[in-house]
Amino acid sequence: MPSPPSEPDRAAGTAAWHARLHHTSRDRLSGDTAQTPGMRRYEGISGKLTGSRKIWMGTTYVEPSMSSGDHHHGEAETGIYVVSGHPVFVFLEGDEERRVETAPGDYIYVPPWVPHREENPSPDEEAVVVVARSTQEGIVVNLPSLRANVPELDAYLAELAAAAEDGDA
């Protein structure tokens, strides 16, 4: 049976539960974040805005008939929730472009360092998504193309393959 927490541990835990909450209203979102051509990002939760330590969260808008530039989000895992519109997420699988068509209520997961872009094929409806990242700031690395060399992605994939091999042993 585990021993009960010491008084300093209990006090620290209690303080953490009673820390002040941070509220960012929709009219106070910050556009002072990394941007990619063809889209607008606004942060609502970040290290600099709210003091978060492990997550970034915001809203992204892609205008009708627009396509973002190709980019990745560094070490961050990215979760995306489609609020409105029908954005298309484009990435490479091998040498082929793959397109993931979405609708409101859908979720997308973007692994670390994976080059991708967002497209909005609608001629008259803006696409709006909520984005959450596993880092306190919104990392954005703009790329010249989906085929740009991302050495960190190669290392990440090699690490995953090695872990899978170890699991099979």
C-alpha positions in Angstrom: 0.0 0.0 0.0 1.5 3.4 -0.9 2.3 5.7 1.9 0.2 8.9 2.3 1.7 12.1 0.8 3.9 14.2 3.1 2.5 17.6 4.3 4.6 19.6 1.7 3.4 17.3 -1.1 -0.2 17.6 0.0 0.1 21.4 0.3 1.6 21.7 -3.2 -1.2 19.5 -4.6 -3.8 21.6 -2.8 -2.3 24.8 -4.1 -2.3 23.5 -7.6 -6.0 22.7 -7.4 -6.7 26.2 -6.1 -4.7 28.2 -8.6 -6.4 30.9 -10.5 -8.2 29.9 -13.7 -7.5 31.9 -16.9 -10.3 33.0 -19.1 -9.7 34.3 -22.6 -12.9 35.6 -24.2 -13.2 35.3 -28.0 -12.7 39.0 -28.4 -9.3 38.8 -26.5 -7.7 36.0 -28.6 -4.2 37.0 -29.6 -3.0 37.1 -33.2 0.6 37.5 -32.0 1.5 33.9 -33.0 3.3 32.2 -35.8 1.4 32.5 -39.1 1.3 30.6 -42.4 0.2 32.2 -45.6 -3.4 31.5 -46.4 -4.6 31.1 -42.8 -5.0 33.1 -39.6 -4.1 31.7 -36.2 -5.4 33.2 -32.9 -4.2 31.8 -29.6 -6.4 31.5 -26.5 -4.1 29.5 -24.3 -0.3 29.6 -24.4 2.7 30.1 -22.2 2.9 33.8 -22.9 -0.9 34.5 -22.8 -2.0 32.4 -19.8 1.1 30.8 -18.3 0.3 27.3 -19.6 3.3 25.0 -19.4 2.3 22.0 -21.6 -0.4 23.1 -24.0 -1.2 25.6 -26.7 -4.7 26.1 -27.9 -6.3 28.5 -30.4 -8.5 29.0 -33.4 -7.5 28.9 -37.1 -9.4 30.4 -40.0 -9.0 29.6 -43.7 -10.8 31.9 -46.1 -13.0 30.5 -48.9 -11.0 29.1 -51.8 -7.7 29.4 -49.9 -4.9 27.0 -49.3 -2.4 27.5 -46.5 1.3 27.2 -47.1 3.0 23.9 -46.4 4.3 23.7 -42.8 4.8 21.5 -39.7 4.6 22.1 -36.0 8.0 20.9 -34.8 7.9 18.6 -31.8 4.2 19.4 -31.0 1.5 16.8 -31.4 -1.5 18.6 -32.8 -5.2 17.9 -32.3 -7.7 19.7 -34.5 -11.5 20.0 -34.1 -13.5 21.2 -37.1 -16.0 23.8 -36.0 -17.3 24.9 -39.4 -16.7 24.5 -43.1 -15.1 21.5 -44.8 -11.4 22.0 -44.6 -9.1 19.5 -46.4 -5.8 18.4 -44.8 -3.1 17.4 -47.2 0.1 15.5 -46.4 2.4 13.0 -48.1 2.2 9.3 -47.8 5.3 8.0 -49.4 5.6 10.2 -52.5 1.8 10.6 -53.0 -0.3 13.5 -51.7 -3.1 12.3 -49.5 -6.2 14.4 -48.8 -8.4 14.1 -45.8 -11.8 15.8 -46.3 -13.5 16.8 -43.1 -16.8 18.2 -41.9 -17.9 20.0 -38.7 -17.5 17.8 -35.7 -14.5 15.9 -37.1 -11.1 15.6 -35.5 -7.6 15.4 -37.1 -4.4 14.3 -35.4 -1.1 15.7 -36.8 2.0 13.9 -35.5 5.2 15.9 -34.7 7.2 17.2 -37.7 4.8 16.0 -40.4 4.6 18.5 -43.3 1.0 19.3 -44.2 -1.3 22.1 -45.4 -4.9 23.1 -45.0 -7.2 23.9 -47.9 -10.7 25.3 -48.0 -12.3 24.3 -51.3 -15.5 26.2 -50.6 -16.0 29.2 -52.7 -18.1 31.0 -50.1 -17.7 29.4 -46.6 -14.8 30.1 -44.2 -13.3 27.0 -42.5 -12.8 27.4 -38.8 -11.0 24.9 -36.6 -9.9 24.7 -32.9 -6.3 23.6 -32.5 -4.6 22.1 -29.4 -0.9 21.4 -29.3 1.3 19.6 -26.7 3.7 22.5 -26.4 3.1 25.8 -24.6 3.7 27.9 -27.7 2.3 27.5 -31.2 5.3 26.1 -33.1 5.0 26.7 -36.8 7.7 26.0 -39.4 6.8 27.1 -42.9 8.2 25.0 -45.7 8.7 25.5 -49.4 6.8 22.3 -50.1 5.4 19.1 -48.6 8.5 17.4 -50.0 10.9 19.6 -48.0 13.5 17.6 -46.0 12.6 17.5 -42.3 15.5 15.6 -40.6 13.6 15.6 -37.2 10.8 13.7 -38.9 13.2 11.1 -40.2 14.7 10.7 -36.6 11.2 10.5 -35.1 10.1 7.8 -37.6 13.3 5.8 -36.9 12.6 6.1 -33.2 9.1 4.8 -33.7 10.3 1.9 -35.9 13.0 0.9 -33.3 10.4 1.0 -30.5 8.1 -1.2 -32.6 11.0 -3.7 -33.2 11.8 -3.8 -29.5 8.1 -4.5 -28.8 8.2 -7.5 -31.2 11.3 -9.0 -29.7 
